[in-house]
Each structure stands twice: as C-alpha cells, then as structure tokens.
C-alpha cells in the first residue's frame, strides 16, 4: 500500500461517513456533509498528483481510484434524490450521469481487454464534466442560500449542464472506440 492508494482508500471510507453526516438531524449537517464531499474531491486530485510525482502509480490505484470516484458521486446523487424525489431535472440528470458511468466503465474495461485502453483515455469533455459535476454536487449537498444566492438552484443548473457534458463526453469516447468496436469479432 503506497501513499496515493492509502489516500484513495481513505476516500472510500469517507463514503459512509458522508452519508451519515448528510442525514444527521442538525442544522449544520449539510455543511459537514459538504465538507466531507469537498475533502473527497480534493483528495481525488491529490492522490493522482502524488502517484505521478512520487512515481507510485499501481494497478491497484488504477482500479480503486475511479471506483472511489464513482461510488462517491453515485452516493451523493442518490441521497440528494431522496431529499428531492419530485425534482425531475435532478432525477433525469442523475440517471444520465449514473448510466454514463456504468457505460464508460464497461467500455474502458472492454477496450483494456482488447489492449487499447489508451483509445478511451480521459478527454477534455470528461474532465469538464467532472468539474461541473463536483461543483454541482457541492451546491446541492449544502443547499442553503449563500449571500442570498440560490445555491440549490445554481447546483441544479450545474448538474443539468454536467449531464449535457456527460452525454457529449460519452459520444467522444464512443467515437474514439468506434473503430475497435465495429471491427471486433
């Protein structure tokens, strides 16, 4: 276990802590849950940076890093949905984002099995989707207005935008992999 993998493992351990904080019956619970989600998002960047800087990239890290990301994002989407079950924009965005994560994970695994994992490497749209998604989730988790600004509404708009970027990034990945997909037996 190297330092980046320990940080990624810490992110996975944060998931039930995040969920518990979200459901605490206190006024400050949303601030705590937002902080925990923010900490997980920052450590996601930090573990990747350290893996490259310390030359500690590993097969385990390549597996658990995206797993930790997806588990945290899906957990956040689902618990936000439990609080706002009648919001169709939230529901449709969550369905798009979760479906894309499953689809792209399967595509990457399949392409890796074909020895062509670099074909579906992270794209600009994938990174833009992630940034928009993380900020959206931070606002939606916190939900209280900040300086009179409607945080929940802003977060929802960002989530819809990230769902659009999700579709665009999925199209980019499929287009990159199409040659391999269409010629395989």
C-alpha positions in Angstrom: 0.0 0.0 0.0 1.6 3.3 -1.1 0.6 6.8 -0.2 -1.7 7.5 -3.2 -3.6 4.2 -2.6 -3.9 5.0 1.1 -5.5 8.3 0.2 -7.8 6.7 -2.3 -8.8 4.1 0.3 -9.5 6.9 2.8 -11.9 8.3 0.1 -13.8 5.1 0.1 -14.0 5.0 3.9 -15.4 8.6 3.7 -18.5 7.4 1.8 -20.5 6.0 4.7 -19.3 9.0 6.9 -20.6 11.4 4.2 -23.9 9.6 4.0 -24.3 9.6 7.8 -23.4 13.3 8.0 -26.0 14.1 5.3 -28.8 12.5 7.4 -27.8 14.0 10.8 -30.8 15.9 12.3 -28.9 19.1 12.9 -28.8 22.5 11.1 -25.1 22.1 10.5 -25.3 18.6 8.9 -25.4 19.9 5.3 -22.3 21.9 6.0 -20.5 18.9 7.4 -21.6 16.6 4.5 -20.5 19.3 2.0 -17.1 19.5 3.7 -16.7 15.7 3.6 -17.6 15.6 -0.1 -15.2 18.5 -0.8 -12.5 16.6 1.1 -13.1 13.5 -1.0 -13.0 15.6 -4.2 -9.7 17.3 -3.2 -8.1 14.0 -2.2 -9.1 12.6 -5.6 -6.9 15.3 -7.2 -4.2 14.9 -4.6 -3.8 11.1 -4.8 -3.4 11.3 -8.6 -0.8 14.1 -8.3 1.2 12.2 -5.7 1.0 9.0 -7.7 2.6 10.8 -10.6 5.0 12.9 -8.6 6.3 10.0 -6.4 6.2 7.6 -9.3 3.8 5.4 -7.3 1.3 4.5 -9.9 0.0 1.0 -9.5 -2.6 -1.4 -10.8 -4.5 -1.3 -7.5 -4.6 2.5 -7.8 -5.8 2.4 -11.4 -8.6 0.2 -10.2 -9.7 1.8 -6.9 -9.3 5.5 -7.9 -12.1 5.5 -10.5 -14.1 3.2 -8.3 -13.9 5.6 -5.3 -14.9 8.5 -7.6 -18.0 6.7 -8.9 -19.1 5.4 -5.6 -18.9 8.9 -4.0 -20.7 10.6 -6.9 -23.4 7.9 -7.2 -23.9 8.0 -3.4 -24.2 11.8 -3.5 -26.7 11.7 -6.3 -28.9 9.1 -4.6 -29.0 10.8 -1.3 -29.8 14.2 -2.9 -32.6 12.4 -4.8 -34.0 11.1 -1.5 -34.3 14.6 -0.3 -35.9 15.9 -3.5 -37.7 12.9 -5.0 -40.1 15.1 -7.1 -37.4 17.1 -8.9 -37.4 15.7 -12.5 -34.4 17.7 -13.6 -32.4 16.1 -10.7 -33.8 12.7 -11.5 -33.0 12.8 -15.2 -29.6 14.3 -14.7 -28.8 11.6 -12.1 -30.0 8.8 -14.5 -27.8 10.2 -17.3 -24.8 10.6 -15.1 -25.0 7.1 -13.5 -25.8 5.4 -16.8 -22.8 7.0 -18.4 -20.5 6.0 -15.6 -21.6 2.4 -16.0 -21.4 2.5 -19.8 -17.9 4.2 -19.9 -16.6 1.8 -17.2 -17.7 -1.1 -19.3 -16.3 0.4 -22.4 -12.9 1.0 -20.8 -12.8 -2.5 -19.4 -13.6 -4.0 -22.8 -11.1 -1.8 -24.6 -8.5 -2.7 -22.0 -9.1 -6.3 -22.7 -8.5 -5.6 -26.3 -5.2 -3.9 -25.4 -6.5 -0.5 -26.5 -7.1 1.3 -23.2 -5.4 4.5 -24.4 -8.1 4.9 -27.1 -10.6 5.8 -24.3 -8.3 7.9 -22.2 -9.8 10.8 -20.3 -10.8 13.6 -22.6 -11.3 17.3 -22.2 -15.1 16.8 -22.0 -14.7 14.1 -19.4 -12.7 16.5 -17.3 -15.1 19.4 -17.8 -18.0 17.1 -16.9 -16.2 16.1 -13.7 -15.5 19.7 -12.6 -19.1 20.8 -13.3 -20.5 17.7 -11.6 -18.4 18.2 -8.4 -19.3 21.8 -8.1 -23.0 21.0 -8.7 -23.0 18.3 -6.1 -21.3 20.6 -3.5 -24.0 23.2 -4.0 -26.8 20.6 -4.0 -25.5 18.9 -0.8 -25.1 22.3 1.0 -28.4 23.6 -0.4 -28.7 26.7 1.8 -28.5 30.1 0.1 -25.1 31.8 0.3 -25.3 35.6 0.5 -28.8 35.5 -0.9 -27.8 33.4 -3.9 -30.0 30.3 -4.5 -27.4 27.6 -4.0 -29.7 24.7 -4.7 -31.0 26.3 -8.0 -27.4 27.1 -9.1 -26.3 23.5 -8.2 -29.3 22.1 -10.1 -28.4 24.1 -13.2 -24.8 23.0 -13.0 -25.9 19.3 -12.6 -28.1 19.6 -15.8 -25.0 21.2 -17.5 -22.8 18.3 -16.3 -25.4 15.8 -17.6 -25.2 17.5 -21.0 -21.4 17.3 -20.8 -21.8 13.7 -19.7 -23.6 12.9 -23.0 -21.0 14.8 -25.0 -18.1 13.1 -23.3 -19.8 9.7 -23.8 -20.1 10.4 -27.6 -16.4 11.4 -27.7 -15.4 8.1 -26.0 -17.6 6.0 -28.3 -16.4 7.8 -31.4 -12.8 7.2 -30.2 -13.5 3.5 -29.7 -15.8 3.0 -32.7 -13.1 1.5 -35.0 -12.3 -1.1 -32.4 -16.0 -1.7 -31.6 -17.1 -2.0 -35.2 -14.3 -4.4 -36.3 -14.1 -6.8 -33.4 -15.4 -10.3 -33.7 
